[in-house]
Amino acid sequence: MSWVALVLIVIGVWVAIKVAGALLKLLFWGVALAGIYWFLAPLMGWPWPF
């Protein structure tokens, strides 16, 4: 393989790790917000999510 292919592979792996990290961060924020809503909904008189 040429050095250009190796550089592109390294950049591709780096970008894939960054995207996976961003998706996990969004997932964790969604779970946290759902948990907060789950506990606050009965106290505030909001409808249940399910």
C-alpha positions as CSV (number, residue, x, y, z in Angstrom):
1,M,0.0,0.0,0.0
2,S,1.1,3.5,-0.6
3,W,1.5,6.1,2.2
4,V,-1.6,7.9,1.0
5,A,-3.7,4.9,1.6
6,L,-2.2,4.5,5.1
7,V,-2.9,8.1,5.9
8,L,-6.5,7.8,4.7
9,I,-7.1,4.7,6.8
10,V,-5.7,6.4,9.9
11,I,-7.9,9.5,9.2
12,G,-11.0,7.2,8.6
13,V,-10.5,5.4,11.9
14,W,-10.0,8.6,13.8
15,V,-13.2,10.1,12.3
16,A,-15.1,6.9,13.1
17,I,-14.0,7.1,16.7
18,K,-15.1,10.7,16.9
19,V,-18.5,10.0,15.4
20,A,-19.1,7.0,17.8
21,G,-18.1,9.2,20.7
22,A,-20.6,11.9,19.7
23,L,-23.4,9.4,19.2
24,L,-22.7,7.9,22.7
25,K,-22.7,11.4,24.2
26,L,-26.1,12.1,22.6
27,L,-27.5,8.8,23.8
28,F,-26.4,9.5,27.4
29,W,-27.9,12.9,27.3
30,G,-31.2,11.5,26.0
31,V,-31.2,8.9,28.8
32,A,-30.5,11.6,31.4
33,L,-33.2,13.8,30.1
34,A,-35.7,10.9,30.0
35,G,-34.8,10.0,33.6
36,I,-35.3,13.6,34.8
37,Y,-38.7,13.8,33.0
38,W,-39.7,10.4,34.5
39,F,-39.1,11.7,38.0
40,L,-40.5,15.3,37.5
41,A,-43.6,14.4,35.5
42,P,-45.7,13.2,38.5
43,L,-44.6,16.1,40.7
44,M,-45.4,18.7,38.1
45,G,-48.6,17.2,36.9
46,W,-47.2,16.4,33.4
47,P,-48.5,13.4,31.4
48,W,-46.6,10.2,31.8
49,P,-44.3,9.4,28.8
50,F,-45.6,5.9,28.4
